């Protein structure tokens, strides 16, 4: 569209998760202890081998009971925030019908053609105004050169500019050098009146009802997108404060937790350390509430 508008391992895991039946009286207490010890030994080997425990680092944290509790706290706070009118989902819901309306316009052959033609005219208009602005800048530079010797005030201004640029260069402040040069060059820009005259001469493209509607819808989407951005920032700050993790640590933990919790319940292979596996078992009810159902 246009640019403007657009059972082996499972049986072992069962013991660690507490899902297997307790030792029967036929085995007796000693038999149960032996069975448990053997199971734990094999499970640890499985977790360290075929289950391939991830390498933990500054971003992939081992989800110990303490860290998991912090993440749960952050996720619960996130859910509460997302249920308010200040949460991202609120603005996303408002965005959907507007986006649908714009899509309907763009999918309509006739109305889409109107937008395409308008976009082309806008491109021509911008090129025209840019060229007119360049002419005005050249004329101003030429007029300055024809004025003869510079006035004392102009000489002073030029000396101050040169000294400021030299000082910035000595400091190695390239950004300041660019700012000073731009400031000096901006004096040749068209004034608001000159720019208005150039726009009038170039002819501002007329907007049809379709174009006006599409532009209005785009403006609404832009405003909602900004609201979503700000709400998302607030959500991340809340997650960090409540979980004790950075935004990236929290996000990685979210992905690992929600990818593994249902696998844990199915008693299948998981990418978790033994400590994490036990922590998941202890908190599985809370975790299931905080992880969306896979689609």
N, C-alpha and C positions, 0 to 999 in steps of 0.2 A: 504494500500500500504506500501512499505518499509519505514523505518524510515528516511533514508537518503533523499528519494525523496517524497514527499506527498501533539290641540287648547285650551288646556287650558293654559297651561303655554306658549304656542307659542303666543297666542293672547296678553298675558301680556308683553312678551318680545318685541313685535312689537312696543308698545308705547314707551318704553325706547330707542329703536333703531331708532325711528323717522320714522318707516316704515308704520305706520298706517295712515289712511286718517285724515286730520284735521277735527275738529268739524264742522258740517254743520250749516248753518244759523238758522235752526229750533231749534237747541240747544241754540244758542246765546252765548255770551262771557262767562257768568257765568256758563252755562252748560258745556262749554269746560274746564274751570278751575276745576270744580268739578270732571269731568271725569278724568282729568290728575292726580289730587290728589289721587283719589281712585286707579287708575292704579299704581301710584308710591308706594303707601302703600302696595298693594298686591304683587307687584314685589319684594319689599324689603323682604317681608316675604318668598316669594318663593325662592329667592336667599339664604336667611339665613337658609331655611329649606330643601326642597327637592333638591335644587340645590347644597347644601352642599359646602359652600365656603371653600377652603382649609385653613389649618392652616399655617400662614406665619411665617417664621423663617429666620435664616441667609442664608439659601440657596433658599427657596421658597419665593421670594420677591413679595409684592403686586405691580402689574404693574400699578403704577400711570402714569398720562400723561408724567411726567418727565422721569420716568424710561423707559417707553415704547419708548419715543423718543430716549433715549440713546441706547436701544436695536436695534432700527431701524437703527441708525447710525452705530452700530457695524455690523449688518447684511448686510447693503449695502457695507461697506468696505470689508466684507468677500466675497461678490459676485464679487467685482472688483478683489480682490486678486486671487480668484479661476479661473478667466478668463485669468490669465497670465500663462506663462510657469513655474512660481515658485510655483503655487498652487498645492495642492494635486491631484486634478482631472487630471492634466497634466501627472503626474507620474502614476496614476492609469490606464489611457488610454494606456500608454506605457506597462504597466504590463500585460494587458489582453491577447494580442497575444502570449506573451512568456509563460504565464501560460497555455494557450491552447495547445501550442506545447508540454509542459511537460506532460500535461494530456493525450495527444495522445500517447505518449511513454508508459506511465504507463498503459493505457488501452489496449495496444497491448500485447497479450499473450506472444509471443516470446521475444519481447524486455523487457517486464516486468520481465520475468524470468532471463534475463541477469543481470538486476539490482539487483534482489534478490540474485543471486549467487555472484555478486561482493560485495554486502553488507556483506555477510557471510565471504568472504575472507578478507575484511577490518577488520571485528571484530577479526578474528584469528590473523591478522597481528598486531593489536594494543595490543592484549593480549601477543603476543610474545615479542614485544618491551618493554612492561611494565615489563615482567618477567626478560628480559635481563638487564633492568635498575636497577631492584631490586638487581640482582646479583652484578652489578658494585658498587652499594652503600654499600652492605655488605662487599665486598672486600676492599673498601676504609676505612671503619670503622675498619676492622680487621688489615689492614696495619698500621693504626695510633696507634692502641694499641700495636703493635709489635715494634714500634720505640723506646721504652724505655722511659726514663724520658723526659718530654716535654721541648722544647727549651725555653729560656727566652722570645722570641718573642711570642711563643704560650701561655706561662703562662700569659703574659701581656694581650693578646687578650682574654683569658678565664676569667681573673679577670674583665676586662672591660665589658664583656658580662654579668657576674654575677651581677655586680653593676647596670648595665642598667636595667636588669630584675627586680632586687629588688626595684629600684626606681619607675619603672612602676607599680609594684604590690602595692607599698605603696600609689601611687596616685589613685589606682583602675582603671588603664588604661589597661583593658584586651586586647584591640585591639593592643596596643603597645607590650604587652608581646608576643602575638601570632606572631607579625611581627618579633620581635627579634629572637624568637625560629626558625621560618621558615628560617630567614636569616642565622642562625647558621647551620641549617640542610642542606641548599642548597649547602654547600661546598662539600657534598658527591654526588651531582648529576652528571650524566654523562656529560662529555664535549661534545661540538658539534661533535667533531671527533668520540668520543666513541659512541654517539647516532647514527651517520651516519653508523658506523660499525655494530651496532645492527640491524638497519633497513635493511642493505644489507644482513645480515645473515638471517633475518626473511623472506626476499623476499617481496618487495613492489608489491602489486597486480597489474597485468596488466589491462589496461583500454581498452575496446572495443570501437568501434565508437559510439555505443549506449550509453555507460557509459560516454564517453567524452562529447557527446551532452547534456546528462541529467545534468551532473555536470556544464557545461557551462551555461545552462538555469537556474539552481539553483543559480549560482553566480550572474547572471543578475537580478534575482528576489530579491536576498538579497540586492543588491545595490539599486534597486528601492524601496524596503521596507524601507531602511534607508533614502532615499530621501523623501519618504512619511512621515516618522516619523518627520524629521526635518521641512518639509513644514507644517505639522499639528501643530507643536510647534509654528512656526511663525504665523500661522493663529490664534491660541489661544491668543497669545500676542497681536495681532492686535484687536481681539474682545474685550479683556479686556481694552485696551487703549481707544478704540472708544466708548464702551458702558458704561464704568465706573463700570462694574461688574466683579466679579471673573469668571474664566472659568466655574466653576460649576454653579454659579448663571446664567450665560449666557445660559448654556446648558439647565438648568431646565426651564428658561424663554422661550427658543426656543420650547421646547416640549409643554409647556402650551399654548403658542400663536398659534402654528400650529395645535394643537389638537382642539382648541376652535374656531378659526376664522371662519371656514366654518360652524360650528354648530351655531355660532352667526348669520350668514347670512341666515341660514335655520330657524332661530327663534325657535330653540329647546333649551332644558335645557343645561346649561353650568356650569362649575365649576369656576365661576368668581365672584369677589365681585362687588357691584354696581359701584364702582369707575372704576374698570377694564373694566366692560361692556361698560361704556360710552367711555372710552379711546379707546377701540377696535372699536367702532362705528366711532369715529372721525378719526381713522387711518386705516380703513379697506382696503382702496385701496393699501396703502403701504404694509400692512401685507400680503395681497394676493400675491403680487409680490415676497415676501421674503419667503413664505412657499411653498414647493414643493407640487404638486398635489398628493393626495394619490393614491397609486396603487391598 
